Amino acid sequence: MSIENYSREDLISLLSDLQKEAWGFRPKEFDFMSTAQIGRDIEYFTNLLKEQAEEAKEAADPNAWKKYVSDSEFTNNLKIS
């Protein structure tokens, strides 16, 4: 995303929406932030939301845990006689 193509107000609106989505609340002040800082924060929240989406997708998959456990840990060494 190139911040040069957007007005400061558009960037502030986007950042506000991204932060609301990620953290559940909107920031109140932007006057102290430069346009470059707003752009960096937009990038940060965009990446954070992508990570959250991946985590949610994995959490919804009932078999996701299997990738963290090697197959060798599932061998049955129990002998029933």
PDB file of N, CA, C and O in Angstrom:
ATOM      1  N   MET A   1       0.842  -1.182   0.000  1.00  0.00           N
ATOM      2  CA  MET A   1       0.000   0.000   0.000  1.00  0.00           C
ATOM      3  C   MET A   1       0.879   1.234   0.000  1.00  0.00           C
ATOM      4  O   MET A   1       1.788   1.359   0.820  1.00  0.00           O
ATOM      5  N   SER A   2       0.614   2.117  -0.894  1.00  0.00           N
ATOM      6  CA  SER A   2       1.375   3.357  -0.973  1.00  0.00           C
ATOM      7  C   SER A   2       0.565   4.463  -0.322  1.00  0.00           C
ATOM      8  O   SER A   2      -0.530   4.791  -0.778  1.00  0.00           O
ATOM      9  N   ILE A   3       1.105   5.037   0.748  1.00  0.00           N
ATOM     10  CA  ILE A   3       0.344   6.051   1.481  1.00  0.00           C
ATOM     11  C   ILE A   3       0.226   7.355   0.713  1.00  0.00           C
ATOM     12  O   ILE A   3      -0.614   8.189   1.049  1.00  0.00           O
ATOM     13  N   GLU A   4       1.036   7.547  -0.297  1.00  0.00           N
ATOM     14  CA  GLU A   4       0.971   8.775  -1.079  1.00  0.00           C
ATOM     15  C   GLU A   4      -0.349   8.899  -1.839  1.00  0.00           C
ATOM     16  O   GLU A   4      -0.773  10.003  -2.178  1.00  0.00           O
ATOM     17  N   ASN A   5      -0.996   7.764  -2.103  1.00  0.00           N
ATOM     18  CA  ASN A   5      -2.234   7.765  -2.882  1.00  0.00           C
ATOM     19  C   ASN A   5      -3.466   8.074  -2.043  1.00  0.00           C
ATOM     20  O   ASN A   5      -4.570   8.142  -2.583  1.00  0.00           O
ATOM     21  N   TYR A   6      -3.305   8.261  -0.751  1.00  0.00           N
ATOM     22  CA  TYR A   6      -4.433   8.471   0.142  1.00  0.00           C
ATOM     23  C   TYR A   6      -4.264   9.770   0.922  1.00  0.00           C
ATOM     24  O   TYR A   6      -3.146  10.195   1.212  1.00  0.00           O
ATOM     25  N   SER A   7      -5.381  10.386   1.253  1.00  0.00           N
ATOM     26  CA  SER A   7      -5.315  11.586   2.081  1.00  0.00           C
ATOM     27  C   SER A   7      -5.065  11.165   3.526  1.00  0.00           C
ATOM     28  O   SER A   7      -5.303  10.017   3.898  1.00  0.00           O
ATOM     29  N   ARG A   8      -4.591  12.091   4.319  1.00  0.00           N
ATOM     30  CA  ARG A   8      -4.344  11.815   5.733  1.00  0.00           C
ATOM     31  C   ARG A   8      -5.626  11.336   6.424  1.00  0.00           C
ATOM     32  O   ARG A   8      -5.578  10.424   7.250  1.00  0.00           O
ATOM     33  N   GLU A   9      -6.761  11.940   6.093  1.00  0.00           N
ATOM     34  CA  GLU A   9      -8.029  11.552   6.708  1.00  0.00           C
ATOM     35  C   GLU A   9      -8.404  10.116   6.356  1.00  0.00           C
ATOM     36  O   GLU A   9      -8.907   9.373   7.199  1.00  0.00           O
ATOM     37  N   ASP A  10      -8.153   9.728   5.089  1.00  0.00           N
ATOM     38  CA  ASP A  10      -8.428   8.342   4.679  1.00  0.00           C
ATOM     39  C   ASP A  10      -7.537   7.368   5.442  1.00  0.00           C
ATOM     40  O   ASP A  10      -7.991   6.309   5.876  1.00  0.00           O
ATOM     41  N   LEU A  11      -6.266   7.731   5.602  1.00  0.00           N
ATOM     42  CA  LEU A  11      -5.339   6.870   6.336  1.00  0.00           C
ATOM     43  C   LEU A  11      -5.751   6.750   7.799  1.00  0.00           C
ATOM     44  O   LEU A  11      -5.692   5.660   8.369  1.00  0.00           O
ATOM     45  N   ILE A  12      -6.162   7.842   8.404  1.00  0.00           N
ATOM     46  CA  ILE A  12      -6.611   7.819   9.799  1.00  0.00           C
ATOM     47  C   ILE A  12      -7.853   6.939   9.928  1.00  0.00           C
ATOM     48  O   ILE A  12      -7.965   6.164  10.879  1.00  0.00           O
ATOM     49  N   SER A  13      -8.765   7.048   9.002  1.00  0.00           N
ATOM     50  CA  SER A  13      -9.973   6.225   9.025  1.00  0.00           C
ATOM     51  C   SER A  13      -9.621   4.744   8.909  1.00  0.00           C
ATOM     52  O   SER A  13     -10.161   3.916   9.642  1.00  0.00           O
ATOM     53  N   LEU A  14      -8.725   4.415   8.000  1.00  0.00           N
ATOM     54  CA  LEU A  14      -8.299   3.035   7.829  1.00  0.00           C
ATOM     55  C   LEU A  14      -7.606   2.513   9.087  1.00  0.00           C
ATOM     56  O   LEU A  14      -7.894   1.408   9.546  1.00  0.00           O
ATOM     57  N   LEU A  15      -6.699   3.304   9.636  1.00  0.00           N
ATOM     58  CA  LEU A  15      -6.004   2.889  10.856  1.00  0.00           C
ATOM     59  C   LEU A  15      -6.999   2.684  11.998  1.00  0.00           C
ATOM     60  O   LEU A  15      -6.886   1.719  12.753  1.00  0.00           O
ATOM     61  N   SER A  16      -7.953   3.571  12.125  1.00  0.00           N
ATOM     62  CA  SER A  16      -8.965   3.443  13.167  1.00  0.00           C
ATOM     63  C   SER A  16      -9.749   2.142  13.003  1.00  0.00           C
ATOM     64  O   SER A  16      -9.992   1.435  13.981  1.00  0.00           O
ATOM     65  N   ASP A  17     -10.143   1.826  11.775  1.00  0.00           N
ATOM     66  CA  ASP A  17     -10.878   0.583  11.507  1.00  0.00           C
ATOM     67  C   ASP A  17     -10.031  -0.649  11.815  1.00  0.00           C
ATOM     68  O   ASP A  17     -10.520  -1.608  12.412  1.00  0.00           O
ATOM     69  N   LEU A  18      -8.762  -0.623  11.407  1.00  0.00           N
ATOM     70  CA  LEU A  18      -7.879  -1.755  11.649  1.00  0.00           C
ATOM     71  C   LEU A  18      -7.660  -1.981  13.143  1.00  0.00           C
ATOM     72  O   LEU A  18      -7.696  -3.115  13.620  1.00  0.00           O
ATOM     73  N   GLN A  19      -7.433  -0.893  13.875  1.00  0.00           N
ATOM     74  CA  GLN A  19      -7.209  -1.041  15.313  1.00  0.00           C
ATOM     75  C   GLN A  19      -8.478  -1.529  16.006  1.00  0.00           C
ATOM     76  O   GLN A  19      -8.399  -2.330  16.938  1.00  0.00           O
ATOM     77  N   LYS A  20      -9.634  -1.067  15.572  1.00  0.00           N
ATOM     78  CA  LYS A  20     -10.900  -1.534  16.149  1.00  0.00           C
ATOM     79  C   LYS A  20     -11.060  -3.019  15.915  1.00  0.00           C
ATOM     80  O   LYS A  20     -11.482  -3.751  16.810  1.00  0.00           O
ATOM     81  N   GLU A  21     -10.726  -3.470  14.720  1.00  0.00           N
ATOM     82  CA  GLU A  21     -10.833  -4.892  14.388  1.00  0.00           C
ATOM     83  C   GLU A  21      -9.858  -5.732  15.215  1.00  0.00           C
ATOM     84  O   GLU A  21     -10.210  -6.815  15.681  1.00  0.00           O
ATOM     85  N   ALA A  22      -8.656  -5.241  15.394  1.00  0.00           N
ATOM     86  CA  ALA A  22      -7.612  -6.006  16.087  1.00  0.00           C
ATOM     87  C   ALA A  22      -7.759  -5.971  17.600  1.00  0.00           C
ATOM     88  O   ALA A  22      -7.595  -6.997  18.260  1.00  0.00           O
ATOM     89  N   TRP A  23      -8.065  -4.811  18.154  1.00  0.00           N
ATOM     90  CA  TRP A  23      -8.029  -4.644  19.606  1.00  0.00           C
ATOM     91  C   TRP A  23      -9.394  -4.368  20.230  1.00  0.00           C
ATOM     92  O   TRP A  23      -9.524  -4.394  21.453  1.00  0.00           O
ATOM     93  N   GLY A  24     -10.407  -4.105  19.416  1.00  0.00           N
ATOM     94  CA  GLY A  24     -11.744  -3.900  19.949  1.00  0.00           C
ATOM     95  C   GLY A  24     -12.075  -2.472  20.346  1.00  0.00           C
ATOM     96  O   GLY A  24     -13.159  -2.213  20.869  1.00  0.00           O
ATOM     97  N   PHE A  25     -11.179  -1.560  20.109  1.00  0.00           N
ATOM     98  CA  PHE A  25     -11.470  -0.152  20.395  1.00  0.00           C
ATOM     99  C   PHE A  25     -10.742   0.726  19.396  1.00  0.00           C
ATOM    100  O   PHE A  25      -9.749   0.322  18.790  1.00  0.00           O
ATOM    101  N   ARG A  26     -11.256   1.931  19.241  1.00  0.00           N
ATOM    102  CA  ARG A  26     -10.660   2.886  18.309  1.00  0.00           C
ATOM    103  C   ARG A  26      -9.737   3.840  19.053  1.00  0.00           C
ATOM    104  O   ARG A  26     -10.044   4.257  20.170  1.00  0.00           O
ATOM    105  N   PRO A  27      -8.620   4.185  18.447  1.00  0.00           N
ATOM    106  CA  PRO A  27      -7.753   5.199  19.056  1.00  0.00           C
ATOM    107  C   PRO A  27      -8.449   6.558  19.000  1.00  0.00           C
ATOM    108  O   PRO A  27      -9.299   6.793  18.142  1.00  0.00           O
ATOM    109  N   LYS A  28      -8.088   7.432  19.906  1.00  0.00           N
ATOM    110  CA  LYS A  28      -8.764   8.733  19.971  1.00  0.00           C
ATOM    111  C   LYS A  28      -7.957   9.864  19.359  1.00  0.00           C
ATOM    112  O   LYS A  28      -8.542  10.820  18.849  1.00  0.00           O
ATOM    113  N   GLU A  29      -6.662   9.788  19.393  1.00  0.00           N
ATOM    114  CA  GLU A  29      -5.826  10.900  18.948  1.00  0.00           C
ATOM    115  C   GLU A  29      -4.883  10.479  17.826  1.00  0.00           C
ATOM    116  O   GLU A  29      -4.244   9.429  17.888  1.00  0.00           O
ATOM    117  N   PHE A  30      -4.813  11.312  16.815  1.00  0.00           N
ATOM    118  CA  PHE A  30      -3.877  11.083  15.715  1.00  0.00           C
ATOM    119  C   PHE A  30      -3.028  12.313  15.435  1.00  0.00           C
ATOM    120  O   PHE A  30      -2.092  12.253  14.637  1.00  0.00           O
ATOM    121  N   ASP A  31      -3.343  13.416  16.078  1.00  0.00           N
ATOM    122  CA  ASP A  31      -2.653  14.678  15.795  1.00  0.00           C
ATOM    123  C   ASP A  31      -1.145  14.583  16.010  1.00  0.00           C
ATOM    124  O   ASP A  31      -0.372  15.236  15.308  1.00  0.00           O
ATOM    125  N   PHE A  32      -0.733  13.778  16.971  1.00  0.00           N
ATOM    126  CA  PHE A  32       0.694  13.654  17.287  1.00  0.00           C
ATOM    127  C   PHE A  32       1.436  12.756  16.307  1.00  0.00           C
ATOM    128  O   PHE A  32       2.666  12.710  16.326  1.00  0.00           O
ATOM    129  N   MET A  33       0.708  12.039  15.447  1.00  0.00           N
ATOM    130  CA  MET A  33       1.330  11.073  14.544  1.00  0.00           C
ATOM    131  C   MET A  33       1.599  11.704  13.176  1.00  0.00           C
ATOM    132  O   MET A  33       0.767  12.429  12.631  1.00  0.00           O
ATOM    133  N   SER A  34       2.763  11.412  12.648  1.00  0.00           N
ATOM    134  CA  SER A  34       3.056  11.836  11.279  1.00  0.00           C
ATOM    135  C   SER A  34       2.333  10.895  10.315  1.00  0.00           C
ATOM    136  O   SER A  34       1.912   9.804  10.699  1.00  0.00           O
ATOM    137  N   THR A  35       2.196  11.321   9.078  1.00  0.00           N
ATOM    138  CA  THR A  35       1.575  10.471   8.062  1.00  0.00           C
ATOM    139  C   THR A  35       2.388   9.193   7.869  1.00  0.00           C
ATOM    140  O   THR A  35       1.825   8.123   7.636  1.00  0.00           O
ATOM    141  N   ALA A  36       3.710   9.307   7.968  1.00  0.00           N
ATOM    142  CA  ALA A  36       4.562   8.116   7.841  1.00  0.00           C
ATOM    143  C   ALA A  36       4.295   7.141   8.985  1.00  0.00           C
ATOM    144  O   ALA A  36       4.241   5.931   8.766  1.00  0.00           O
ATOM    145  N   GLN A  37       4.128   7.655  10.200  1.00  0.00           N
ATOM    146  CA  GLN A  37       3.839   6.790  11.350  1.00  0.00           C
ATOM    147  C   GLN A  37       2.476   6.118  11.196  1.00  0.00           C
ATOM    148  O   GLN A  37       2.313   4.945  11.531  1.00  0.00           O
ATOM    149  N   ILE A  38       1.516   6.860  10.694  1.00  0.00           N
ATOM    150  CA  ILE A  38       0.201   6.266  10.441  1.00  0.00           C
ATOM    151  C   ILE A  38       0.339   5.131   9.435  1.00  0.00           C
ATOM    152  O   ILE A  38      -0.267   4.074   9.611  1.00  0.00           O
ATOM    153  N   GLY A  39       1.127   5.335   8.384  1.00  0.00           N
ATOM    154  CA  GLY A  39       1.372   4.281   7.396  1.00  0.00           C
ATOM    155  C   GLY A  39       2.024   3.064   8.011  1.00  0.00           C
ATOM    156  O   GLY A  39       1.653   1.934   7.693  1.00  0.00           O
ATOM    157  N   ARG A  40       3.000   3.279   8.895  1.00  0.00           N
ATOM    158  CA  ARG A  40       3.655   2.149   9.570  1.00  0.00           C
ATOM    159  C   ARG A  40       2.673   1.404  10.468  1.00  0.00           C
ATOM    160  O   ARG A  40       2.692   0.174  10.533  1.00  0.00           O
ATOM    161  N   ASP A  41       1.819   2.148  11.156  1.00  0.00           N
ATOM    162  CA  ASP A  41       0.829   1.503  12.012  1.00  0.00           C
ATOM    163  C   ASP A  41      -0.203   0.726  11.193  1.00  0.00           C
ATOM    164  O   ASP A  41      -0.653  -0.340  11.614  1.00  0.00           O
ATOM    165  N   ILE A  42      -0.577   1.250  10.038  1.00  0.00           N
ATOM    166  CA  ILE A  42      -1.485   0.519   9.149  1.00  0.00           C
ATOM    167  C   ILE A  42      -0.849  -0.805   8.742  1.00  0.00           C
ATOM    168  O   ILE A  42      -1.508  -1.845   8.754  1.00  0.00           O
ATOM    169  N   GLU A  43       0.414  -0.765   8.388  1.00  0.00           N
ATOM    170  CA  GLU A  43       1.122  -1.994   8.021  1.00  0.00           C
ATOM    171  C   GLU A  43       1.165  -2.968   9.198  1.00  0.00           C
ATOM    172  O   GLU A  43       0.948  -4.168   9.029  1.00  0.00           O
ATOM    173  N   TYR A  44       1.448  -2.438  10.399  1.00  0.00           N
ATOM    174  CA  TYR A  44       1.508  -3.285  11.598  1.00  0.00           C
ATOM    175  C   TYR A  44       0.162  -3.965  11.844  1.00  0.00           C
ATOM    176  O   TYR A  44       0.107  -5.178  12.042  1.00  0.00           O
ATOM    177  N   PHE A  45      -0.926  -3.187  11.834  1.00  0.00           N
ATOM    178  CA  PHE A  45      -2.236  -3.760  12.126  1.00  0.00           C
ATOM    179  C   PHE A  45      -2.706  -4.691  11.015  1.00  0.00           C
ATOM    180  O   PHE A  45      -3.402  -5.669  11.288  1.00  0.00           O
ATOM    181  N   THR A  46      -2.344  -4.409   9.783  1.00  0.00           N
ATOM    182  CA  THR A  46      -2.679  -5.316   8.682  1.00  0.00           C
ATOM    183  C   THR A  46      -2.019  -6.671   8.905  1.00  0.00           C
ATOM    184  O   THR A  46      -2.668  -7.708   8.764  1.00  0.00           O
ATOM    185  N   ASN A  47      -0.740  -6.668   9.249  1.00  0.00           N
ATOM    186  CA  ASN A  47      -0.031  -7.918   9.526  1.00  0.00           C
ATOM    187  C   ASN A  47      -0.584  -8.622  10.761  1.00  0.00           C
ATOM    188  O   ASN A  47      -0.716  -9.845  10.773  1.00  0.00           O
ATOM    189  N   LEU A  48      -0.908  -7.851  11.800  1.00  0.00           N
ATOM    190  CA  LEU A  48      -1.476  -8.429  13.017  1.00  0.00           C
ATOM    191  C   LEU A  48      -2.795  -9.127  12.720  1.00  0.00           C
ATOM    192  O   LEU A  48      -3.036 -10.231  13.208  1.00  0.00           O
ATOM    193  N   LEU A  49      -3.645  -8.498  11.929  1.00  0.00           N
ATOM    194  CA  LEU A  49      -4.930  -9.103  11.590  1.00  0.00           C
ATOM    195  C   LEU A  49      -4.757 -10.355  10.741  1.00  0.00           C
ATOM    196  O   LEU A  49      -5.528 -11.306  10.881  1.00  0.00           O
ATOM    197  N   LYS A  50      -3.757 -10.370   9.862  1.00  0.00           N
ATOM    198  CA  LYS A  50      -3.482 -11.579   9.077  1.00  0.00           C
ATOM    199  C   LYS A  50      -3.056 -12.714  10.001  1.00  0.00           C
ATOM    200  O   LYS A  50      -3.498 -13.851   9.836  1.00  0.00           O
ATOM    201  N   GLU A  51      -2.194 -12.405  10.976  1.00  0.00           N
ATOM    202  CA  GLU A  51      -1.759 -13.416  11.945  1.00  0.00           C
ATOM    203  C   GLU A  51      -2.938 -13.922  12.771  1.00  0.00           C
ATOM    204  O   GLU A  51      -3.066 -15.124  13.006  1.00  0.00           O
ATOM    205  N   GLN A  52      -3.792 -13.012  13.209  1.00  0.00           N
ATOM    206  CA  GLN A  52      -4.961 -13.406  13.991  1.00  0.00           C
ATOM    207  C   GLN A  52      -5.889 -14.298  13.174  1.00  0.00           C
ATOM    208  O   GLN A  52      -6.461 -15.250  13.705  1.00  0.00           O
ATOM    209  N   ALA A  53      -6.040 -14.000  11.898  1.00  0.00           N
ATOM    210  CA  ALA A  53      -6.891 -14.812  11.032  1.00  0.00           C
ATOM    211  C   ALA A  53      -6.313 -16.211  10.869  1.00  0.00           C
ATOM    212  O   ALA A  53      -7.049 -17.198  10.889  1.00  0.00           O
ATOM    213  N   GLU A  54      -4.998 -16.297  10.707  1.00  0.00           N
ATOM    214  CA  GLU A  54      -4.349 -17.610  10.594  1.00  0.00           C
ATOM    215  C   GLU A  54      -4.501 -18.407  11.885  1.00  0.00           C
ATOM    216  O   GLU A  54      -4.781 -19.605  11.849  1.00  0.00           O
ATOM    217  N   GLU A  55      -4.318 -17.745  13.018  1.00  0.00           N
ATOM    218  CA  GLU A  55      -4.471 -18.419  14.313  1.00  0.00           C
ATOM    219  C   GLU A  55      -5.902 -18.904  14.508  1.00  0.00           C
ATOM    220  O   GLU A  55      -6.119 -20.004  15.015  1.00  0.00           O
ATOM    221  N   ALA A  56      -6.870 -18.101  14.115  1.00  0.00           N
ATOM    222  CA  ALA A  56      -8.272 -18.490  14.245  1.00  0.00           C
ATOM    223  C   ALA A  56      -8.597 -19.662  13.336  1.00  0.00           C
ATOM    224  O   ALA A  56      -9.341 -20.567  13.714  1.00  0.00           O
ATOM    225  N   LYS A  57      -8.035 -19.639  12.133  1.00  0.00           N
ATOM    226  CA  LYS A  57      -8.247 -20.746  11.193  1.00  0.00           C
ATOM    227  C   LYS A  57      -7.662 -22.035  11.759  1.00  0.00           C
ATOM    228  O   LYS A  57      -8.287 -23.093  11.682  1.00  0.00           O
ATOM    229  N   GLU A  58      -6.462 -21.943  12.327  1.00  0.00           N
ATOM    230  CA  GLU A  58      -5.830 -23.121  12.908  1.00  0.00           C
ATOM    231  C   GLU A  58      -6.597 -23.609  14.130  1.00  0.00           C
ATOM    232  O   GLU A  58      -6.756 -24.814  14.323  1.00  0.00           O
ATOM    233  N   ALA A  59      -7.069 -22.686  14.951  1.00  0.00           N
ATOM    234  CA  ALA A  59      -7.821 -23.067  16.152  1.00  0.00           C
ATOM    235  C   ALA A  59      -9.128 -23.766  15.790  1.00  0.00           C
ATOM    236  O   ALA A  59      -9.616 -24.598  16.554  1.00  0.00           O
ATOM    237  N   ALA A  60      -9.693 -23.440  14.639  1.00  0.00           N
ATOM    238  CA  ALA A  60     -10.945 -24.055  14.207  1.00  0.00           C
ATOM    239  C   ALA A  60     -10.726 -25.443  13.607  1.00  0.00           C
ATOM    240  O   ALA A  60     -11.679 -26.209  13.466  1.00  0.00           O
ATOM    241  N   ASP A  61      -9.497 -25.771  13.256  1.00  0.00           N
ATOM    242  CA  ASP A  61      -9.192 -27.065  12.652  1.00  0.00           C
ATOM    243  C   ASP A  61      -8.926 -28.089  13.758  1.00  0.00           C
ATOM    244  O   ASP A  61      -7.949 -27.953  14.495  1.00  0.00           O
ATOM    245  N   PRO A  62      -9.776 -29.108  13.886  1.00  0.00           N
ATOM    246  CA  PRO A  62      -9.593 -30.079  14.965  1.00  0.00           C
ATOM    247  C   PRO A  62      -8.328 -30.933  14.820  1.00  0.00           C
ATOM    248  O   PRO A  62      -7.907 -31.579  15.780  1.00  0.00           O
ATOM    249  N   ASN A  63      -7.731 -30.941  13.650  1.00  0.00           N
ATOM    250  CA  ASN A  63      -6.525 -31.739  13.436  1.00  0.00           C
ATOM    251  C   ASN A  63      -5.248 -30.912  13.424  1.00  0.00           C
ATOM    252  O   ASN A  63      -4.174 -31.445  13.148  1.00  0.00           O
ATOM    253  N   ALA A  64      -5.345 -29.641  13.713  1.00  0.00           N
ATOM    254  CA  ALA A  64      -4.183 -28.749  13.645  1.00  0.00           C
ATOM    255  C   ALA A  64      -3.087 -29.147  14.618  1.00  0.00           C
ATOM    256  O   ALA A  64      -1.909 -28.932  14.333  1.00  0.00           O
ATOM    257  N   TRP A  65      -3.440 -29.714  15.747  1.00  0.00           N
ATOM    258  CA  TRP A  65      -2.443 -30.075  16.758  1.00  0.00           C
ATOM    259  C   TRP A  65      -1.473 -31.136  16.246  1.00  0.00           C
ATOM    260  O   TRP A  65      -0.350 -31.235  16.741  1.00  0.00           O
ATOM    261  N   LYS A  66      -1.884 -31.911  15.283  1.00  0.00           N
ATOM    262  CA  LYS A  66      -1.058 -33.012  14.797  1.00  0.00           C
ATOM    263  C   LYS A  66       0.256 -32.545  14.190  1.00  0.00           C
ATOM    264  O   LYS A  66       1.232 -33.296  14.197  1.00  0.00           O
ATOM    265  N   LYS A  67       0.307 -31.338  13.672  1.00  0.00           N
ATOM    266  CA  LYS A  67       1.555 -30.876  13.068  1.00  0.00           C
ATOM    267  C   LYS A  67       2.613 -30.566  14.118  1.00  0.00           C
ATOM    268  O   LYS A  67       3.786 -30.401  13.782  1.00  0.00           O
ATOM    269  N   TYR A  68       2.218 -30.485  15.384  1.00  0.00           N
ATOM    270  CA  TYR A  68       3.172 -30.203  16.455  1.00  0.00           C
ATOM    271  C   TYR A  68       3.694 -31.467  17.140  1.00  0.00           C
ATOM    272  O   TYR A  68       4.575 -31.397  17.997  1.00  0.00           O
ATOM    273  N   VAL A  69       3.151 -32.609  16.762  1.00  0.00           N
ATOM    274  CA  VAL A  69       3.530 -33.876  17.389  1.00  0.00           C
ATOM    275  C   VAL A  69       4.028 -34.809  16.298  1.00  0.00           C
ATOM    276  O   VAL A  69       3.369 -34.986  15.273  1.00  0.00           O
ATOM    277  N   SER A  70       5.182 -35.399  16.520  1.00  0.00           N
ATOM    278  CA  SER A  70       5.726 -36.312  15.502  1.00  0.00           C
ATOM    279  C   SER A  70       4.942 -37.618  15.492  1.00  0.00           C
ATOM    280  O   SER A  70       4.354 -38.013  16.499  1.00  0.00           O
ATOM    281  N   ASP A  71       4.942 -38.277  14.346  1.00  0.00           N
ATOM    282  CA  ASP A  71       4.231 -39.546  14.198  1.00  0.00           C
ATOM    283  C   ASP A  71       4.770 -40.615  15.136  1.00  0.00           C
ATOM    284  O   ASP A  71       4.019 -41.489  15.569  1.00  0.00           O
ATOM    285  N   SER A  72       6.045 -40.562  15.454  1.00  0.00           N
ATOM    286  CA  SER A  72       6.646 -41.591  16.303  1.00  0.00           C
ATOM    287  C   SER A  72       6.072 -41.574  17.720  1.00  0.00           C
ATOM    288  O   SER A  72       6.171 -42.572  18.433  1.00  0.00           O
ATOM    289  N   GLU A  73       5.489 -40.484  18.126  1.00  0.00           N
ATOM    290  CA  GLU A  73       4.906 -40.413  19.463  1.00  0.00           C
ATOM    291  C   GLU A  73       3.569 -41.124  19.546  1.00  0.00           C
ATOM    292  O   GLU A  73       2.999 -41.242  20.630  1.00  0.00           O
ATOM    293  N   PHE A  74       3.062 -41.599  18.421  1.00  0.00           N
ATOM    294  CA  PHE A  74       1.782 -42.283  18.414  1.00  0.00           C
ATOM    295  C   PHE A  74       1.910 -43.798  18.343  1.00  0.00           C
ATOM    296  O   PHE A  74       0.897 -44.485  18.206  1.00  0.00           O
ATOM    297  N   THR A  75       3.092 -44.327  18.430  1.00  0.00           N
ATOM    298  CA  THR A  75       3.233 -45.782  18.383  1.00  0.00           C
ATOM    299  C   THR A  75       2.709 -46.385  19.673  1.00  0.00           C
ATOM    300  O   THR A  75       2.925 -45.855  20.763  1.00  0.00           O
ATOM    301  N   ASN A  76       2.042 -47.466  19.531  1.00  0.00           N
ATOM    302  CA  ASN A  76       1.439 -48.143  20.674  1.00  0.00           C
ATOM    303  C   ASN A  76       2.414 -49.201  21.174  1.00  0.00           C
ATOM    304  O   ASN A  76       2.668 -50.195  20.493  1.00  0.00           O
ATOM    305  N   ASN A  77       2.946 -48.985  22.343  1.00  0.00           N
ATOM    306  CA  ASN A  77       3.863 -49.952  22.928  1.00  0.00           C
ATOM    307  C   ASN A  77       3.174 -50.831  23.951  1.00  0.00           C
ATOM    308  O   ASN A  77       3.832 -51.630  24.618  1.00  0.00           O
ATOM    309  N   LEU A  78       1.890 -50.706  24.087  1.00  0.00           N
ATOM    310  CA  LEU A  78       1.127 -51.452  25.070  1.00  0.00           C
ATOM    311  C   LEU A  78       0.772 -52.819  24.488  1.00  0.00           C
ATOM    312  O   LEU A  78       0.200 -52.911  23.402  1.00  0.00           O
ATOM    313  N   LYS A  79       1.115 -53.878  25.220  1.00  0.00           N
ATOM    314  CA  LYS A  79       0.797 -55.225  24.767  1.00  0.00           C
ATOM    315  C   LYS A  79      -0.239 -55.822  25.712  1.00  0.00           C
ATOM    316  O   LYS A  79      -0.071 -55.858  26.930  1.00  0.00           O
ATOM    317  N   ILE A  80      -1.287 -56.275  25.104  1.00  0.00           N
ATOM    318  CA  ILE A  80      -2.361 -56.897  25.892  1.00  0.00           C
ATOM    319  C   ILE A  80      -2.300 -58.405  25.658  1.00  0.00           C
ATOM    320  O   ILE A  80      -2.311 -58.874  24.520  1.00  0.00           O
ATOM    321  N   SER A  81      -2.236 -59.146  26.750  1.00  0.00           N
ATOM    322  CA  SER A  81      -2.177 -60.604  26.581  1.00  0.00           C
ATOM    323  C   SER A  81      -3.389 -61.272  27.160  1.00  0.00           C
ATOM    324  O   SER A  81      -3.504 -62.497  27.104  1.00  0.00           O
TER     325      SER A  81
END
